[in-house]
Amino acid sequence: EAVGAGGGGASLRILDASWYPPQERNARQEFKERHIPGASFFDIEECRDQSSPYDFMLPSESHFADYVGRLGVSNDTHVVVYDGDALGTFYAPRAWWMFRAFGHKEVSVLNGGFKNWVKEGHPVTAEVSQPTPAVFKARLNRALLKTFEEMIQNVGSLKFQVVDSRPEGRFRGTELDQGLESGHIPGAVNIPFQSFLTEAGHEKSIEEIQEIFREKQVDLSKPLTATCRKGVTACHIALAAYLCGKRDVAVYDGSWSEWFHRAPARYKVSE
């Protein structure tokens, strides 16, 4: 409805947060060819801490504020994020979590992503709109973010549950993870992020999501941190829990990429 009415103007901003391995697909080029009318491209490569040795780490408050301000997002804007992944959703939950981590409340993920948008016959365009720049004030919500030091401390104290969203083979350490030896943080539970998506690429129902957490003995009434390879699919765990009413799932931003390089050998569980 918003798109039909001209994209919702300044009160609604649609962002395409697609990212693909460069040898497979070119997200920016695909955006130029077709996207949801009125959408802007949210480049996860640009909106990150470029001084970090790890991929896609959160940028500073000022970097994020400046970046999304240029996309026409103010603190009063309702942001809707999507991506073009064949699964339906892959990177959009990361952008959703980034907005929430920087204190933005009104942010949604397009259920089913661009794949289903196209499949259902909704309009697409190649016309790139130029949003009017806005002022965004970012304030990092530390409760939604975990550092390496906090994760190390938790191995001993078990103050919060840890859920790892990577495929089972990588979690167990039986397959390589993009050239890295794999394995997991002691005490972590494995729920591959695709468990929360239907075959068509929509989020499963709240009842089904609750059942997935229950089966893995994850208690949504207690503190929970999500991790993965580089802090991206972990955000699917945060989104799934959010749909069940749990608003405070933290993400370990460095995830396995950082853990592998920094944690002592005894803290890397692998078969």
N, C-alpha and C positions, 0 to 999 in steps of 0.2 A: 504493500500500500504506500509506504514511504517513497519507494523508488518511482512508483506511478505518479506520485505528487511532486516529482522533481528532485528526488534524492534526499528529502528531509531538511535541506538547507544546513544552517550552522548548528541546529539542535541535534542533528544525527550525522555522524561521519562513519562511512563504511571503509574498512581497510582490508586490503588483500595482503595477507602475511605469508604468502607462499615462499618456500625455499626448497631447492632441490640440489643434489650433487651436480656440480657444473657439467660433468661429462654426460649427465642424463637429460636434464631439461634446463631451460633458461627462464627462470621465474619472471624476471623483469620484461623480457621479450614477449612472453605469453600474456602478461598483463596488458602490454601495449596493443596486442592483437584483439583481446577480448576480456572484459571484466564486467562486474555489476555496474550499471550506470551510476555515476557520481562517486565511485570508489577511488581511493588513492592507494598507492603502493607503499606498504610498510616494510622497509628493507631491514631485515633482522641482522644483516651484515654491517649495516651502518649504525644501527641503534644498539650498540653493545660496547663493552669495555675493550677498546682496541689495543690496550697496552697489556692485556692479560695473555698468558701463554695458552689459556684454555678457550675453546670455542664459545661464542654466544653468552659470555658472562654479562650480568646486568651493567648498563652504563651508569655514570654518575647521575644524580638528580638533575643537575643543570643540563647535561647532555640529553637526557630523556625529555625534559621539559622543552628544550629548544627544538628537538627533532619533531615531537608530536605537535608542537605549536605551529611549525611550518606546514603540517598536514591539516591545519584548521581545527585542531582539537583544543578546546578550552576545558576548564574544570566543570563546566555545565553541560558539556556535550555528551550525548549518548553515543558510545562507540560500539560498532558491530564489526567483529573480525571474522574472516574466513580464509581458507586457502584452497588451492586447486589440486591437492593430492588425490591420487587414485583411490585411497582408502576412504575419502570423504573429509577427514580432518586429520591433520598431522601437526603443523606449526601454529595454527590459530590459537590453541589453548596456551601456548607459550606467550603470545602477544597479549592475550586476555589476562594471564597471570602478571605480566610485566606492568600493565596498567594498574592492576589491583595492588601490586607491590609498591607502586609510587602513589598510592592513596586515592586512585580513581575508582569510584563506586559504580558508575553507570557504564558497564562494559559487558557485552554479550558475545557469544560465539554463535555463528550461523549454523544451525543444526543441519548436518548433511553436507555442508560445504558447497563449493562451486560445482562439483560434480552433479549433485542432486538439483541444484539451482537450474543448471542447463537441462538436465533430464526432465525436469518438470515443466520446461518450456518458458521459463521466466526470461525477461529481456537481458541481452548483453550488448556491449558497445565497444568500439575501439577508440572512442572519443575520450581523451584524457582531460578531465576537468582540473582547473587550477583553483584549489581552495583558498579562501581568504585566510591569511595567517592569523593565528589567535594566540592569546597568552595562556600558558599552562603552568601552574605551580605544582612542582613535584615534591612530595615528602615521603621518603622511604619508610615503609612499615616493616620494621625489623622482625616483627612476629611472623612474617610470611617468608623469611629467608633464613637458611642455615649456612654457617661457615664450616670450613674443614675442622677448625678447632672445636666447634660445638658438636660435630659429628664424632670426633675422636673421643671427647668426653662422654658422649652418650653410650659408647661401646661398653664402658664400665658402669655407668649409672642407670642405663635403660630408662631415662626419664620420658622418652617419647618413642612411639612405634616408627619403624622405617619400612616403607613399601618401595620396592624397586620395579619399575615399569618395563624393563628390557625383556626381550624374548628369553625363554627358559634356558636355552643352551648357553647364552652369554651370562646369565645369572649364575648358572651352575659351574661355568668355567670350561665347558666342553667344546665351545667354538670361539674362534678369534673374533674380536670386536673391532673392525676397521683397523687391523694391524696391532691392536693392543691385546695383550693377554687378558682374558676375562675372569669373572668371579664376582663376589659380592662382599658387602660390608657385613661383619658378624651381626647376627640377630635380625637381618633384613628378611622381609617376606616378599615373594615374587608374585606380582599380578601384571602380566604383560598388558600394555596399554590397549591393545586391540580387543581385549576381553570386554571393554566397555562399549564397543561399537557393533552395530548390527552389520550383517553382510552388505547391506545397501549403503552403509556409511553414516547412519544416524546414531545418536546416543541411545543406548538401551533405556528401558523404562527405569524409573526410580526403584521399583520393587526388584527388578533384576540386578541393578547395581548394588543395592543393599545386600542381596543374596550373595553376590560375588565377594563382598567384603566379609560377610559372615562366614562363608566357607573357608576363607583364609584366616579366620579368627582375628580380624582387624576390628578393633572397637572404636567406632566413630565418635564415642563420647569422650575419648581420651586423646591426648596430643599425638599428632601424626606428621611425619615428614616424608616427602616423596623424593626419590632419586632415580637416575637413569644413566645414560652415557654422557650427556652434556647438558642436562637441565632442560631438555625440550619435552620429551614424552612424559617426564615426571609430572608435567602440568596437566596431563590427562587425568592423573590420579586426583590432583587438586580439584579439577573441574567435576569429576564424578562424585567426589565427596561433597562438593559445594551443592550439587543438585539434590543431595540427600539432606541438605540443611547444615552441613559442616563447613563453616566459612573460613576456618583458620588453619588449613593445611599449609605447612611451610614446604619450600622446595630447597633442596641442597643444590645450589647453583653450580658448583664445580663438578658434582656427581662423580661417576667412575673415572672420567678423564683425570680429574685432580687426585682422587683417592688412590688410583693406581700409581701415580708418580710420587705421592707424598706419604702415604700410610706405611707403617712398618709391615713387614711380610706377614707377621702373625695375624694382622688385621685384614688379610685378603683371603677370603674363603673360596677355595676352588677345588673342583674334582679333577 
